Amino acid sequence: MFGCAWLAIRQAREALQQGRLEEAHRLLMQPAIREHRAAGALLAQLVRAYVERGEHCLKQQNVGNAWRNLLQAEQLQTAEKSIDSLRQSLVHLGIAQVRALLQAGDVRRADDTIAHLRERRVCSAELQVLEEATRDWLHARELADRGELASAREVAERIRRRLLDRPAALDRFADDLDHQRKIFPGLLVRLHEAADQSRWREVVELAEQVLAIAPQHAEARKARSRAWKAIEPVTVSLADAPHPGPPPQGEREKVVPSPLVEERRPGRDLPVRFLLWIDGVGGYLVCVGARVTFGQALHDGHVDIPLVADVSRLHASLMRDAEGYIVEAVRSIQVNGRETTRTLLQNGDRITLGASCQLQFRLPVPISTSARLDLVSGHRLPLSVDAILLMADTLVLGEGPQVHVHVPDLQQPLVLFRHKDTLGIRHNGKLCINGHISGQRLLLRDPHATVSGENISFAIEPVAARLG
């Protein structure tokens, strides 16, 4: 054992001299080695090497690696004083980052950063204040999303009193709440009146205005779903197929030819963008082009994905090619926190436009190249949609994680697919399309459609001027 200890000590010394710190760490952490008289000096030397490497990473702005080196040094539990200096620098930098994120209104990233600091055993009175403010701010946003604007405004005021260096984004949030509180009650009254009088098209429009302010407002979402179901026979073009009308009393329902046909019709091409409304699930903007653009939602704007956010008129573009999805910057963008001008996206990447507008990119279905973008920073589009779907070949609706849209209780997946310049539907079950019973595989002749089946009901409509 004595000879083995000396051999391990020599190997650890050589690893330290050659900069292989992890190897030296592994050797010196062996129980028999820790008690050796030569191990103490080598441990102190290893700690200093970790700190030196951590300081170098910090100068290179590689904060993650700097923290890793610090934590490895602290794991060795020596009395080396240089550890304290590196920890103080990293804590100061982390708190400054939280403050900057709050100033920009990027509250979710601020919360993530605080969680990382807590995982690294950071304790300070300043961080405690920032953590409480951040969690209150997230809570205020949740209240506002549900339409509880007065409560959200009270929480915002409490945050204002807590923070000495008050973020400008917090003031804007409070001002927005004040403005929304003036118009929101009137919209709700009009929505209830329209629903009570069965003015369903007006209900849809008013529900959209309510959900633009409070995306999770339960009554507005329910009213919109009722309205879509009520206006199904009116929202679609039946073109050549006559409407059969209600069956006579006591007569069995007759299967009639569907207004969906198998051939392509001139002038009925699939629009480059359409809206997909799924009853009880949510709304989705579907983009079918190989290239989409992002920018600020303006009346005279011409981007595919208009954002109600502090971004430029044309901020970035996303292109689908043989390699995958490539995001290109026109103005400042980050992918996973790193500045970039052009990047091939990977599943789960986070794209930040400007200071704080953040979207998560996902490829949830292995057999499909269609992608999904979720707004994860609290920003939104002019219409209240839950996500953006970038349709390449198919969109899969169903249960489980490997779908583009999760539809509870839909045991047999429903697939929307592209066929030349039309949209098709494939489902192992009977569907009612635009009021007609249809088969399992059909092609839409018109970009408008309402579809219902067992455990699913949805509507499709072109974007037109509703989104810009």
Secondary structure, 3 states (H helix, E strand, C coil): CHHHHHHHHHHHHHHHHCCCHHHHHHHHCCHHHHCCCCHHHHHHHHHHHHHHHHHHHHHCCCHHHHHHHHHHHHHCCCCCCHHHHHHHHHHHHHHHHHHHHHHHCCHHHHHHHHHHHHHCCCCCHHHHHHHHHHHHHHHHHHHHHCCCHHHHHHHHHHHHHHCCCCCHHHHHHHHHHHHHHHHHHHHHHHHHHHHHCCCHHHHHHHHHHHHHHCCCCHHHHHHHHHHHHHCCCCCCCCCCCCCCCCCCCCCCCCCCCCCCCCCCCCCCCCCCEEEEEECCCEEEEEECCCEEEEEECCCCCCCCEEEECCCCCCCEEEEECCCCEEEEEEEEEEECCEEEEEEECCCCCEEEECCCEEEEEECCCCCCCCEEEEECCCCECCCCCCEEEECCCEEEEECCCCCCEECCCCCCCEEEEEECCEEEEEECCCEEECCEEECCEEECCCCCEEEEECCEEEEEEECCCCCC
